[in-house]
Amino acid sequence: MKAKKTDVSHKLKVARGQLDGILKMVDENRYCVDISNQLLATQALLKSANQEIMQAHIRSCVAEALQTDKPNPKLEEALSLLEKMSN
């Protein structure tokens, strides 16, 4: 992985903590909108971590692959992931 591991790891650990909090909210039968807001915040954090990883991948692995004359599966792989991220 070419992304800055400490940044990605921090975001994922915060998301894990948020998920634990959401599970507690569900167990405590908290207000639905509050739970939903926390879920949205967690999704945003996971999306941010994924974007960071993909940006680093494109800047390094895909850029290196583009410098060769060989067929480029890394480019297709990155494009496929970007399409999934937009859905």
C-alpha positions in Angstrom: 0.0 0.0 0.0 1.4 3.4 -1.0 -0.9 5.6 1.0 0.3 7.1 4.3 -0.4 4.2 6.7 -0.7 6.2 9.8 -3.4 8.5 8.3 -5.4 5.6 6.9 -5.0 3.5 10.1 -6.2 6.5 12.2 -9.3 7.0 10.1 -10.1 3.3 10.2 -9.7 3.1 14.0 -11.9 6.2 14.4 -14.5 4.5 12.2 -14.3 1.3 14.3 -14.9 3.4 17.4 -17.9 5.0 15.7 -19.3 1.6 14.8 -18.9 0.5 18.4 -20.8 3.6 19.5 -23.5 3.0 16.9 -24.0 -0.6 18.1 -24.4 0.8 21.7 -26.9 3.3 20.4 -28.9 0.5 18.8 -28.8 -1.6 22.0 -30.0 1.4 24.0 -32.9 1.9 21.5 -31.7 5.5 20.8 -33.5 7.8 18.4 -33.4 6.6 14.8 -32.2 9.9 13.3 -29.3 10.1 15.8 -28.2 6.6 14.8 -28.6 7.4 11.1 -26.5 10.5 11.5 -23.7 8.5 13.1 -23.9 6.0 10.3 -23.5 8.7 7.7 -20.5 10.1 9.6 -18.9 6.7 9.7 -19.5 6.2 6.0 -17.9 9.5 5.2 -14.8 8.6 7.2 -14.5 5.2 5.4 -15.0 6.9 2.1 -12.2 9.4 2.9 -9.9 6.5 3.8 -10.7 4.7 0.6 -10.1 7.9 -1.4 -6.7 8.4 0.2 -5.7 4.8 -0.7 -7.0 5.1 -4.2 -5.2 8.4 -4.8 -1.9 7.0 -3.7 -2.5 3.9 -5.8 -3.1 6.0 -8.9 -0.2 8.2 -8.2 2.2 5.3 -7.8 1.2 1.9 -9.1 -0.9 3.1 -12.0 1.5 5.9 -13.0 4.4 3.3 -13.1 2.3 0.9 -15.2 1.5 3.7 -17.7 5.2 4.2 -18.3 5.5 0.8 -20.0 4.2 -0.3 -23.4 2.7 -3.4 -21.9 -1.1 -3.9 -21.5 -2.2 -2.1 -18.4 -4.5 -4.1 -16.0 -3.7 -1.7 -13.2 -5.4 1.2 -15.0 -8.5 -0.9 -15.7 -8.5 -2.1 -12.0 -8.3 1.5 -10.8 -11.1 2.6 -13.2 -13.3 -0.2 -12.0 -12.8 0.8 -8.3 -13.5 4.4 -9.1 -16.8 3.4 -10.7 -17.7 1.4 -7.6 -16.9 4.3 -5.4 -19.2 6.6 -7.3 -22.2 4.4 -6.7 
